Amino acid sequence: MSDNALDNIRIVLVNTSHPGNIGAAARALKNMGLSRLVLVAPKEYPADRAVWRAASAVDLLDRALVVETLDEALADCGLVIGTSARERRIPWPLLTPRECGERVRAEAGKHQVALVFGREDRGLTNEELHKCHFHVHIPANPEYSSLNLAAAVQVICYEIRVSHLEAEAGKALHFDDWDMPPANQEALERFYTHLQETLEKMGFLEEDNPRQTVTRLRRLFGRIRMDQMELNILRGMLTSIQNYMYRTSRKLQAASRKQEGGEPQATSRKPQA
């Protein structure tokens, strides 16, 4: 979906009571790369509270289209999707938010698309919902399913954006950028040998009976999937530990030889009462 296709998507708010929700909805649109806001007979608009809640999305409020009826808002649309939280006696084609995002992305390049959100207290009327090709339902907690208007707008706009980004990338959205390549298996095996040798010298492992400790350490580092730099840091730490143990051993040997050469050994004496 191109940026031009994104321009074919409009968010329609019907009879909104609180102007702050209009501003927050504008912010939600801009967060997700959408820009067209249509207001159907808002109770209070323009309003300072809308501007305050819009933050840096005031430009969307400046361009918002205000109309008197839903028919005016939808007249040139080839796809209309209405938000609904209610079960209906006559079932209507119902989409999840993810399915909604995918369908909007698929059709926005061909014609105008509208996503319709109802009043804060009672949503869209049956007559208004009948004007929609599909309904979309956000599966919120059934014990507290009432979503703030702007929050509902954010959820649907987010799914549209994810579908748009996945279509651009040609694959599922995943943030896999990393600054270093992963350590290869040969380097990992050298690390595991280095680690086991160091732990044995420290006395942490018994040389002839390491039990399952080494296996569990391999599982731990395998789960992390270290990169080359991380592996080099750990190898450096092991080398530093080994060097410290070597220097300490040399000092102890020198002190022992010095004492064996006849120098008096320090004795501890019990303090006099």
C-alpha positions in Angstrom: 0.0 0.0 0.0 1.5 3.3 -1.1 1.4 6.6 0.7 -1.3 7.6 -1.8 -3.4 4.7 -0.8 -3.1 5.8 2.8 -4.6 9.1 1.8 -7.7 7.1 0.6 -8.4 6.0 4.2 -10.6 8.2 6.4 -11.5 7.9 10.0 -15.1 9.0 10.6 -16.3 10.0 14.1 -20.0 10.2 14.5 -21.7 12.6 16.9 -18.7 12.8 19.2 -19.6 14.2 22.7 -16.2 15.2 24.1 -13.9 17.4 22.0 -10.9 16.0 23.8 -11.6 12.6 22.2 -11.5 14.3 18.8 -8.0 15.7 19.5 -6.8 12.3 20.9 -8.2 10.5 17.9 -6.2 12.9 15.6 -3.1 12.1 17.5 -3.8 8.4 17.1 -4.1 8.8 13.3 -0.9 10.7 13.0 1.0 8.2 15.1 0.0 5.5 12.5 0.6 7.5 9.4 -3.0 8.4 8.6 -4.2 11.9 8.0 -7.9 12.1 7.1 -10.4 12.8 9.8 -14.1 13.3 9.2 -16.4 14.5 11.9 -20.2 13.9 11.6 -22.2 16.5 13.7 -19.8 16.7 16.6 -21.4 18.0 19.8 -18.7 20.6 20.4 -16.2 21.6 17.7 -14.0 23.5 17.1 -12.8 23.5 20.8 -9.7 24.3 22.7 -9.8 20.9 24.4 -9.5 19.1 21.0 -6.4 21.2 20.3 -4.9 20.4 23.7 -5.4 16.6 23.3 -4.1 16.6 19.7 -0.6 17.6 20.8 1.5 17.7 17.6 -1.5 16.5 15.4 -3.2 19.9 15.2 -2.6 19.9 11.5 -5.0 17.0 11.2 -7.7 19.0 13.1 -7.1 22.0 10.8 -7.8 19.7 7.8 -10.6 17.8 9.3 -13.9 17.7 7.4 -17.0 18.5 9.4 -20.3 17.3 7.9 -23.9 17.0 9.1 -24.8 13.4 8.2 -23.1 10.1 7.9 -24.3 9.8 4.3 -22.2 12.9 3.4 -19.1 11.3 5.0 -19.5 8.0 3.1 -20.8 9.2 -0.3 -17.7 8.4 -2.4 -16.5 5.3 -0.4 -16.1 1.9 -2.0 -15.5 0.2 1.4 -17.1 1.1 4.7 -16.3 -0.6 8.0 -18.1 0.2 11.2 -17.0 -0.5 14.8 -19.4 -2.6 16.8 -19.3 -4.2 20.2 -22.8 -5.7 20.1 -24.1 -9.1 19.0 -26.9 -8.7 16.4 -30.1 -10.7 15.7 -29.2 -10.7 12.0 -25.4 -11.5 11.7 -23.3 -9.1 9.7 -19.9 -9.8 8.2 -17.6 -9.3 11.1 -13.8 -8.7 11.1 -11.2 -8.8 13.8 -9.0 -5.7 14.0 -6.2 -7.6 12.1 -8.5 -8.7 9.4 -9.8 -5.2 9.2 -6.3 -3.8 8.7 -5.6 -6.3 5.9 -8.8 -5.6 4.1 -8.3 -1.9 4.3 -4.8 -2.2 3.0 -5.9 -4.4 0.1 -8.7 -2.0 -1.0 -7.3 1.4 -0.2 -5.3 1.4 -3.4 -8.5 1.0 -5.5 -11.0 3.3 -3.9 -11.9 5.4 -0.9 -12.2 3.6 2.5 -14.0 4.7 5.6 -13.7 3.4 9.2 -16.7 4.6 11.2 -16.6 5.1 15.0 -19.8 5.8 17.0 -20.7 7.8 20.1 -18.8 7.4 23.3 -21.8 6.2 25.3 -23.7 4.0 22.8 -21.7 3.5 19.6 -23.4 3.4 16.2 -27.1 3.0 15.7 -28.4 0.0 13.9 -29.3 2.2 10.9 -25.7 3.5 10.8 -24.3 0.1 11.0 -26.5 -1.1 8.1 -24.6 1.4 5.9 -21.4 -0.6 6.5 -20.1 -3.5 4.4 -18.4 -5.0 7.4 -18.3 -4.6 11.2 -15.1 -4.8 13.2 -15.1 -5.9 16.8 -12.1 -5.3 19.2 -12.1 -8.4 21.5 -11.6 -6.5 24.8 -12.0 -8.0 28.3 -15.6 -9.0 28.4 -15.8 -7.9 32.1 -14.8 -4.4 31.0 -15.1 -4.0 27.3 -15.9 -0.3 27.0 -13.0 1.3 25.2 -12.3 5.0 25.1 -13.0 6.3 21.6 -9.4 7.4 20.9 -8.1 4.1 22.2 -10.4 2.2 19.8 -9.2 4.4 16.9 -5.6 3.7 17.9 -6.2 -0.1 17.8 -7.7 -0.1 14.3 -5.2 2.4 12.9 -2.3 0.3 14.4 -3.5 -2.8 12.5 -3.8 -0.8 9.3 -0.2 0.4 9.7 1.1 -3.1 10.5 -0.5 -4.5 7.4 0.9 -1.6 5.4 4.5 -2.2 6.7 4.3 -5.9 6.1 3.1 -5.4 2.5 6.0 -3.0 1.9 8.5 -5.4 3.4 7.0 -8.5 1.8 7.2 -10.4 5.1 5.7 -10.3 8.6 6.7 -7.3 10.7 9.8 -8.1 12.8 12.5 -5.9 14.3 15.6 -8.0 13.6 18.2 -5.3 13.1 21.4 -5.9 15.0 24.8 -4.3 15.2 26.9 -7.4 15.0 26.6 -10.8 13.3 25.9 -13.9 15.4 28.8 -15.9 16.7 29.4 -19.0 14.5 29.4 -22.5 15.8 33.2 -22.9 15.7 33.7 -19.8 17.9 31.0 -21.1 20.3 32.8 -24.4 20.7 36.1 -22.7 21.5 34.2 -20.6 24.1 32.6 -23.6 25.7 36.1 -25.3 26.0 37.5 -22.1 27.4 34.6 -21.8 29.9 35.0 -25.3 31.1 38.7 -25.1 31.6 38.3 -21.9 33.6 35.6 -23.3 35.8 37.7 -26.4 36.5 40.8 -24.2 37.4 38.6 -22.2 39.8 37.4 -25.4 41.4 33.8 -24.7 40.5 33.7 -27.9 38.4 35.3 -31.2 39.1 37.6 -32.0 36.1 36.5 -35.7 35.9 32.9 -35.2 36.9 31.3 -31.9 35.6 27.8 -33.5 35.8 25.1 -31.6 34.0 26.5 -28.1 34.8 28.3 -27.7 31.4 25.2 -29.0 29.6 23.0 -26.4 31.3 25.5 -23.6 30.6 25.5 -24.6 26.9 21.7 -24.5 26.9 21.8 -21.0 28.6 24.2 -19.4 26.1 22.5 -21.2 23.2 19.2 -19.6 24.2 20.8 -16.2 24.3 22.3 -16.6 20.8 25.4 -14.4 21.4 26.8 -12.2 18.7 30.5 -12.0 17.9 31.2 -9.0 20.1 29.4 -10.5 23.1 31.4 -13.7 22.7 34.7 -11.8 22.5 33.8 -10.0 25.7 33.2 -13.3 27.5 36.3 -14.8 26.2 38.2 -11.7 27.4 36.6 -12.1 30.8 37.7 -15.8 31.0 41.2 -14.9 30.0 41.4 -12.2 32.6 40.2 -14.6 35.3 42.8 -17.2 34.2 45.5 -14.5 34.3 44.5 -13.4 37.8 44.6 -17.0 39.0 48.0 -17.5 37.5 49.4 -14.3 39.0 47.9 -15.1 42.4 49.4 -18.7 42.2 52.9 -17.2 41.4 52.7 -14.8 44.4 51.7 -17.6 46.7 54.5 -19.8 45.4 57.0 -17.0 45.9 55.8 -16.3 49.4 56.1 -20.0 50.2 59.6 -20.3 48.9 60.5 -17.2 50.9 59.2 -18.8 54.1 61.0 -22.0 53.3 64.3 -20.1 53.0 64.4 -19.4 56.7 62.6 -16.2 57.2 60.6 -16.2 60.4 56.9 -16.9 60.0 54.5 -14.5 61.6 52.6 -16.1 64.5 49.4 -15.0 66.0 49.3 -14.4 69.7 46.2 -14.4 71.9 45.6 -10.9 73.3 46.5 -10.6 77.0 43.5 -10.2 79.2 
